């Protein structure tokens, strides 16, 4: 059975969603802020911007190993600038309605964004606030480390192997794989086709969730 077929024929205890690029799009806003930061620090914007997606700001900055740069202070600057710029932040088509159709105790957001920024962007996009949300402050190592996804499953009271992860970015995919969860790759915000062995989804308007006791199963429309 193919990955695409398997995901739609398997019941899950819970769904775990990445945020940026998966349930909402914030690419334009994020890239505006990061481009300003990169120029200020003499970092080549064109090669740098593709590396920012899906990772915590502090991890992105630390990875550059710029001399004399306080990664924690710079990450705080990034967060504040992103809090002030939500122009163009919008839901991925159908995401809000799909999330509202799920039992509140059976889904979570797992994001590399700080909590305040996650709440700000979800509000701007009309995404419902989940009962369980794992943010940058909740883990000592961000994606691609699997800690965030494992923590979300634990907070929901389910095994990570009983979860389906919705992701869009490479670091998040690696995190979900390392955690041991099944994956559904949301391609709605991708400009180019994504090569992946996992099942893919172009938009939430293509699926519904069928509930059966304590299990959820996806169905293609």
N, C-alpha and C positions, 0 to 999 in steps of 0.2 A: 504494500500500500504506500502511495507517495505521501510526502510530508503534507501536501495540500489536502489530500483526501483524509489523512489521519486526523488532523486537527478538527475537521468538521464531522468526524464520526466518533469522537471521544468525549465523554462527559468530564467536566472538571469541577473541583470544589470551589475554586476562586480564580478570578482574573486579576492580573497585575499589570498596570499601565505605566509606561514611561509618560512624561508630560510633553516637553517641547518636541514638536515634529511628529508626535504620535496622537495626542488628543487635541492639541492646539498648535498653531504655527506662530512662531515668534522670531523667525529667521531674520527678517529685515531689521527688527528692533535690536536683536542681539548683535548683529553684524555692524550696525551703526555704532554701538557702544564700544565693541571690541576694536573696530577700525580706528576710532579716536585714541584708544589706549595704545594700540600697536604703533601708531605714528609717533606718539609721545615718547615711546621707548625705542624708536629706531628699528622696529620689527617690520619686515616686509609684509604688507597687508595681504597681498594676493595669495601668497603661499601659507600665511598664518591662519586666515579665516576658516578654511576647511577643517582645521584641527580643533576648533573650539566646541563643536557640537557634541552634546551628550555627556561631557565631563564637567566636574566641579571646577569653578573658576580658580580656586587655589591650586588644583592639580594642573590645570592648563598653564598657569603662570610658573609654577615650580618646575615644570617640564622644560621650560625655556632656559632655566639656570642663568638668568641675566645678572651680571655683577651688580652688587649694591641694591638689589630690589628686594623689598620686604613683601613676600608673597601674600601674607595675611592682610597687610594693609592695602595692597593693590586689589585683592579680591573683594575687600569691603568697598573700595571705590567703584569697582565694576557693579557690585550688587546695588549700590545706591543709584548709580546712573541707569541701571536697568529698571529699577523701581519707578524712576521718573519718566521712562520712555516705553510706553506700551502702545504706541501708535502702530496700527496694522496688526496687532495681536488678535487672532481670531480662531474659532474652533475649526478643527478638521471636520469636513462636512459630515453631519450626522452624529458626531461624537457625543455631544451633550445629551441628545435623546437616547442614544444607546446606553450611556452610563446611568441615566435615570431609570432605565428599564431593568437594571440589575438590582438584586437585593443589596441593601447598603452594607451588610456584613460579609459580602462575598466579593468585594473588589477594593483595590487600593491603588494609590498613585505612588510610584517610586521614581523620584527625580533627583538630578544632580544640582538643582537649584536650591538656594536657601529657602526656608519656609515662607518668609515674608514675600519673596519674589514669586514663589509658586502660587500663593494665595492671590497676589495682585494680578498675575497673568490669567489664572483661572477665572477670576471675576471679570476681567476685561473680555474674555472669550465666551463667557456664559457657561463655563464648565462647572458642574456641581462640586461642592467641597466634599471629599470623601471622609468617612469615619476614620480610616487608616491612611496616613500619608507618611512616607519615609522621605526625608529631605537631606540636604547636604550636611546639616548639623547632627544627624542621627548616626552617622557612620564615621569611622576613623580613616577608612579607605573608600574612595569613590569608585564608580564604574571605570574600568572593567572588573573590579573586584566584585564578587557575588554577594557581599554582605548585605547590601540594601534589599535585594530581592528575598534573601533568606529571612531578614528581619520582618519584612512585610507579611510573608507567609506565617511566620510565628505569631505576629500580632493579630492575624485573622484566625489563628487557631487551626491552621491546616498545614499539611506537608508541602514543601516546595514542589515535589514531584507530582502533586495533585493540582498544580496551578498552570495556567496558560499566560505567558507574558506577551504583551503587545509592545513592540519596540520599533525604532526606525534607524537608530544610529549604531555604528560598528561597536563602540565601547559598551553600549547597552546590550547588544546581541551577545558579545563575549561574556558579559556579566551573567546574563540569563543562562547561557550554555554552561558556565562554570557552576551555577547554582543547581543545575539539574532539571530546569523547567522546560516544558514545551514552548515553542515560539511561534508567533504570528507577526510577520513583518509588515508594518503599515507603510505603504509607498506613496501616499497622497501628497506628501510635500517634497518628493524626490523629482528633480528635474531630469535625471538620467535613470534608465532602467537599472535595477539593483540585482547583481548576481548573488543568489543565496540558495542554500539547500533547504531553507525553511519555507513554510507556507507564507503566502503574501496576501495582502488585502489592500485594494485601491481606495476604499472608503467605507465608512460605517453604514452608509445607506444601502450597502449590499448584503448586510447580515441582520439577523435577529437572534436573541438569546431565548432558548427554550428551557424552562425550569421544570425539574422533576425531583421532588423531595429536596434533598440538599445538594443537588448537582445541577450544573449549567452546561448546556450544549449549544454550540453555534450552529446556525443553519443559514446557508446561502439563499438569498432571494432570487 
